[in-house]
Amino acid sequence: MISVDLLKQYTFFKWFSDEQIKKIADTASQESFKAGFQLWDKGDPAKNLYLLEAGKIVLYMDAYAGTDKPSAKVTVDLVTKGDAMGWSAVIEPYVYTLGARCIDDSKAIAFDGAKLRELLEKDSKIGYCFMQTTAKVISTRLTHTEIILVGERGLSILE
């Protein structure tokens, strides 16, 4: 059982009441992963949304350079303590859009996507607040991606 006090430590739950957090906590469990563990690949069904308690997880995409060259893994973002990932578990079509791999031993709070979606549909106040928070996660991820791409473009010009 995940406690309300634990979830209140995360900025993801900044705008939720204790009662709302309790309902969301009922969809959650804790999971641990070893360094090198592949959480999911792009295109996998999105089963969970995660809040990272400890460790580091890289979100990446495969960049294909042609049929005669191997694909390269391009880092899109680095998830660290307190960050959310796996928002695809609450946004249709419920399919992960990036790959996720642990680069350190990691611990996360996993929210069951199906149970969470059911709660969000039942309680519109929680649903609205949750989707606002999820939109902020997506916006932050896009900003991080832009920074990475600009940095890589700058490096390619120098080479």
Legacy VTK file of the C-alpha trace (Angstrom):
# vtk DataFile Version 3.0
C-alpha trace
ASCII
DATASET POLYDATA
POINTS 159 float
0.000 0.000 0.000
1.354 3.391 -1.026
0.795 6.104 1.585
-0.695 9.525 0.978
2.280 11.058 2.794
4.713 9.406 0.371
2.849 10.691 -2.695
2.547 14.209 -1.243
6.352 14.453 -1.429
6.148 14.540 -5.245
5.408 17.744 -7.149
3.181 15.631 -9.419
0.631 15.647 -6.564
1.039 19.295 -5.607
-2.523 20.259 -6.572
-4.335 17.201 -5.185
-6.188 16.955 -1.865
-5.368 14.162 0.587
-8.666 12.474 -0.296
-7.861 12.577 -4.017
-4.325 11.282 -3.422
-5.753 8.398 -1.368
-7.931 7.323 -4.303
-4.971 7.487 -6.684
-2.734 5.643 -4.199
-5.136 2.699 -4.366
-4.002 2.138 -7.974
-0.293 2.070 -7.065
2.450 -0.315 -6.021
6.217 -0.082 -5.614
8.608 -1.726 -8.072
12.389 -2.095 -8.198
14.576 -2.525 -11.266
18.238 -3.413 -11.739
20.579 -1.300 -13.866
20.248 -2.371 -17.502
16.621 -3.505 -17.114
14.395 -2.637 -20.076
11.105 -1.279 -18.692
9.456 -1.083 -22.106
10.096 -0.598 -25.818
8.455 1.928 -28.108
5.131 0.482 -29.246
4.556 -1.712 -26.170
1.140 -1.453 -24.501
1.374 1.286 -21.846
0.408 -0.512 -18.656
1.786 1.817 -15.978
2.558 5.408 -15.218
5.590 5.734 -12.911
7.030 8.166 -10.385
10.718 7.548 -9.880
11.736 7.218 -6.217
15.418 6.470 -6.808
17.823 5.766 -9.659
17.976 6.952 -13.254
16.098 5.858 -16.340
16.873 6.901 -19.886
14.043 7.471 -22.350
15.219 6.932 -25.897
14.173 6.473 -29.487
15.747 4.449 -32.275
17.146 6.559 -35.094
17.383 4.636 -38.353
20.152 5.696 -40.711
19.256 3.392 -43.579
18.953 -0.289 -44.394
22.708 -0.928 -44.409
23.400 0.780 -41.063
22.449 -0.232 -37.533
19.960 1.988 -35.733
21.251 4.254 -33.004
19.601 4.840 -29.631
19.030 8.573 -29.228
18.437 9.867 -25.713
15.267 11.922 -25.455
15.286 12.483 -21.700
16.787 11.303 -18.442
14.304 10.519 -15.673
15.571 11.077 -12.129
14.152 11.043 -8.608
10.747 12.705 -8.443
10.089 12.606 -12.194
7.070 10.984 -13.824
7.250 8.755 -16.896
4.932 6.515 -18.848
2.164 9.063 -19.372
1.019 6.955 -22.315
-0.755 4.755 -19.746
-3.433 7.466 -19.398
-3.451 8.938 -22.931
-4.943 7.053 -25.895
-3.907 4.886 -27.672
-2.171 3.659 -24.462
1.061 2.716 -26.241
4.531 3.826 -25.109
6.054 6.329 -27.530
9.691 5.859 -26.418
11.839 3.090 -24.989
12.828 3.140 -21.291
15.914 1.514 -19.761
17.368 1.732 -16.258
20.895 3.068 -16.140
21.078 2.711 -12.344
19.327 0.406 -9.914
15.956 2.128 -9.625
12.837 2.178 -7.510
9.490 3.534 -8.689
5.865 3.914 -7.750
3.839 2.232 -10.498
0.256 3.324 -11.108
-1.853 0.711 -12.887
-2.981 2.440 -16.084
-6.338 0.654 -16.414
-7.323 1.304 -12.786
-6.125 4.871 -13.032
-8.135 5.553 -16.198
-11.231 4.101 -14.530
-10.755 6.452 -11.565
-10.150 9.466 -13.805
-13.353 8.748 -15.725
-15.399 8.300 -12.536
-14.135 11.406 -10.739
-13.953 14.369 -13.109
-12.197 16.630 -10.578
-9.392 14.132 -10.127
-9.393 13.490 -13.877
-9.037 17.156 -14.748
-6.272 17.760 -12.209
-4.454 14.581 -13.252
-4.548 15.483 -16.931
-3.327 19.037 -16.180
-0.388 17.552 -14.294
0.245 15.004 -17.054
0.252 17.805 -19.643
2.997 19.521 -17.622
5.037 16.298 -17.699
4.646 16.101 -21.487
5.537 19.785 -21.903
8.664 19.377 -19.779
9.686 16.288 -21.773
9.327 18.247 -25.031
11.458 21.069 -23.623
14.163 18.599 -22.570
14.050 16.999 -26.020
14.446 20.388 -27.673
17.499 21.156 -25.512
19.075 17.812 -26.403
18.393 18.252 -30.129
19.785 21.784 -30.184
22.898 20.556 -28.363
23.401 17.684 -30.817
22.857 19.972 -33.818
25.453 22.357 -32.420
27.941 19.517 -31.993
27.337 18.218 -35.530
28.083 21.661 -36.965
31.401 21.747 -35.091
32.482 18.334 -36.395
LINES 1 160
159 0 1 2 3 4 5 6 7 8 9 10 11 12 13 14 15 16 17 18 19 20 21 22 23 24 25 26 27 28 29 30 31 32 33 34 35 36 37 38 39 40 41 42 43 44 45 46 47 48 49 50 51 52 53 54 55 56 57 58 59 60 61 62 63 64 65 66 67 68 69 70 71 72 73 74 75 76 77 78 79 80 81 82 83 84 85 86 87 88 89 90 91 92 93 94 95 96 97 98 99 100 101 102 103 104 105 106 107 108 109 110 111 112 113 114 115 116 117 118 119 120 121 122 123 124 125 126 127 128 129 130 131 132 133 134 135 136 137 138 139 140 141 142 143 144 145 146 147 148 149 150 151 152 153 154 155 156 157 158
